[in-house]
Amino acid sequence: MLDQPLLRVKEAAQLLKVSKWTIYRWIDEGRLEATKIGGGSLRIFRLSVTSLVDGNRTDPRPNESVPHLKAVPLSGRRVSKR
């Protein structure tokens, strides 16, 4: 799982220790980048998860360069409650 470029919503939620609903909200807010694949399955880009974590660090690493990614929300996507 560590080398996968795309994560399922549940995997991203487990990595970030938040609920899947928080992941959906962060996608809508533009904090995470995601895409739909196949039959409409939502996947989160691992780089956007890494960028979110690095951008919110409380102990910045001065010798590491962190790529700044601009997260773009998916337009018109609505979360259905099941």
C-alpha positions in Angstrom: 0.0 0.0 0.0 2.9 2.4 0.6 3.8 2.7 -3.1 0.3 3.0 -4.5 -0.3 6.4 -6.2 -4.1 6.2 -5.5 -5.8 5.4 -2.2 -9.4 4.3 -1.5 -11.3 6.6 0.8 -11.1 4.1 3.6 -7.3 3.8 3.2 -6.8 7.6 3.2 -9.0 7.8 6.3 -7.0 5.2 8.1 -3.7 6.8 7.2 -4.9 10.2 8.4 -6.8 8.8 11.4 -10.1 10.5 10.4 -13.5 9.3 9.3 -14.3 8.7 5.7 -16.8 11.6 5.9 -13.9 13.9 6.8 -12.0 12.6 3.7 -15.1 13.4 1.5 -15.4 16.9 3.1 -11.6 17.6 2.6 -12.0 16.6 -1.1 -15.0 19.0 -1.5 -13.0 21.8 0.3 -10.0 21.2 -1.9 -7.7 20.0 0.8 -7.2 16.6 -1.0 -7.2 15.7 -4.6 -9.2 12.8 -5.9 -10.4 11.2 -9.1 -13.1 8.8 -10.2 -12.0 5.6 -11.8 -13.8 2.7 -13.4 -17.5 2.6 -12.4 -17.2 5.9 -10.5 -15.1 4.7 -7.6 -13.4 7.6 -5.9 -9.6 7.4 -5.3 -7.4 9.9 -3.5 -4.0 10.8 -4.8 -1.3 9.7 -2.3 0.7 12.9 -3.1 -2.2 15.1 -1.9 -2.3 13.2 1.4 1.4 13.6 1.8 1.2 17.3 0.9 -1.7 17.8 3.4 0.4 16.2 6.2 3.6 18.1 5.3 1.7 21.4 5.1 0.3 21.0 8.6 3.5 19.8 10.3 4.2 21.3 13.7 7.9 20.4 13.3 8.9 21.6 9.8 11.9 20.0 8.4 14.3 22.8 7.3 16.4 20.6 4.9 13.6 19.0 3.0 11.8 20.6 0.2 8.1 20.0 0.2 6.3 20.2 -3.2 3.4 22.6 -3.0 0.4 21.0 -4.7 -2.8 22.9 -5.3 -5.8 20.7 -4.5 -8.8 21.2 -6.8 -12.2 20.0 -5.6 -14.3 17.8 -7.9 -17.0 19.9 -9.3 -20.6 18.8 -8.9 -19.8 15.7 -6.8 -22.3 14.9 -4.1 -21.8 12.3 -1.5 -24.6 9.8 -1.2 -25.4 8.5 2.3 -25.8 4.7 2.3 
